[in-house]
């Protein structure tokens, strides 16, 4: 049925066959497997990354959205002079800076309008590890934008990440009670 009007070199798109097969109650799995094996299937379904990225970019100003999308795709897929990052890195970076991008979208149309003071003002609202992760993600975004010529000046340049604040390890009382007793009640003799 699907190959009845097929000529050499033609491809059959998944988006065209899925509705037809479902309407007839036929399995898309086996049909797409056969079409793929003979080399005529073009799987044009969006990837899970594309769907996730679309949701994350929703609500951002057009200029900011365009740059963030280009940056996220370069991180995910790699580029001419950059290697692809693990999908968790892209996910973490974008989730970390999504709130500030949303805030900036309410008053700016493009990343080139963001100033150093805007970055510092946001960083003052986060502390510890989240602050460090935020500045790392923002640096990555603005470096990409500067490298690709969509901004003129990197507002994250020379902003220090600072040292990681480590907590002091406190001993548990059950481990120290023997030592305390030995010190307060010295042996006589």
C-alpha positions, 0 to 999 in steps of 0.5 A: 500500500505504501510502496504502490506509487514509489519510484527509485530514489523516493523516500517515505517519511515517518510522519506521513505513514504513521497516521495512515497505519494507525487509522487502519489499526496496523503496527508502525513498528514492523512497517517502519522496520521493513521500510528502513531495511530496504532503505526508503524510510526517512524518520523525521520524528523530533528527538527527545532533545528537540522536544525538551529544548523547545519547552525550555526555550518557550517564553524567551525573547526571540533574540535571546532564544535564537542564541540560547538555542544555537549554544545548546545545540552546539553543546549537544551536537558539537561544532567545527571547533568544539566537541559534543558534551554529554546530554546531562551537561546541556540539561544542567547548564540550561536548567541552571540559567533558565530563570535568569534568561526568563528575567532578562527576556522581560526587559531585553530583546537580545543577549547583547543588551545584557551588561556585567551589572545584570550578571552580577545582580543575578549572581548575588541572589545565588550562593555556594555551589549553585552560584558557581554552576550558574557562572560557569553556564553563563560563561559558556553561553556568552563565550559561544555568543561572542565567538559566533559574533552575536554579542560584542562584549562578554559580560561574564569576563573577569567575574570570579567564580570564587572558592568552593565553600566546604563545610567543616567536618563535625565528629559524631558524639558516639565516636568522641565520648570515649576521648572526652571521658579519658580527658575529663577523668584521667587515670590515677596511679 
